[in-house]
Amino acid sequence: MELKDKIDSYKISDSAIELVRSTKIVLLVGVSGAGKDTIKHSLLETGDYHHIVSHVTRPPRNNNGVMEQDGVDYHFIDQATANVMIDSQEYIEAKMYSGNVYGTSIAEIQKAYDDGHIALTDLDVQGVAEYKEISPSVIAIFILPPNYDEWQRRLHVRYGQAGADPADMERRMHAAIAELEEALAKPYYHFVVNENLDEAIKAVNNIAHHDDEFTTIDTSFRVWAEKLLADLRTGLASRQN
């Protein structure tokens, strides 16, 4: 059977399902430039969290002059290893993107469980949905920029002196709209606005430890997310006219 077919039909083991349900897991989602990576790394420094490092079959990349590190950014493996991991049911979830296999290993969740830490990583909305199917208690937190104009400013800063690439900007806007639409359609997302970084980190940490206490706060921030979504749609339409 081809690797892609194996991934499409992959079933998590019963023991792995029990492990996920027994481990506190926090998944961060956010539009590009919202600050989820910065928040994640700040939380990891507290010592309360274990970073879920995904496995990937692509080679390391150079991101803004910094080379990705094996075991830190990803576990870099070849497709033969990924094939063995699939056959051995060593993944929590796995998917193929642009010819490469991305997946979360059972071993990463086991490490968090054994150490009594909160398992933490950033994912897209599809990955979160897969986790929520396994365990409804998984905590999903969507990080938002304070507003559309600030989000645009942050993205332009990322491009540096070369300036923004129009095609890439449109791609990011389409992706942000899709992510927000999906998140707002689900009842399980907590929303955090990253206007002040320290406050955003504190909010995410509080939700991670006491997620059941934030229902009223979540309601107000969902309105914030809806406003950003509307502005994104307007902004994209103006770029295309």
Buried (B, 14 or more C-beta within 10 A) or exposed (E): EEBEEBBEEBEBBEEBBEBBEEBBBBBBBBBBBBBBEBBBEBBBEEEBBBBBBBBBBBEEEEEEEEEBEEEEBBBBBEBEBBBEBBEEBBBBBBBBEEEEBBBBBBBBBBBBBEEEBBBBBBBBBEBBBBBBEBBEBBBBBBBBBBBBEEBBEBBEEEEEEEEBEEEEBBEBBEEBBBBBEBBBEEEBBBBBBBBEEEEBBEBBBBBBEEBEEBEEBBEEBBEBBEEBBEBBBEBBEEEEE
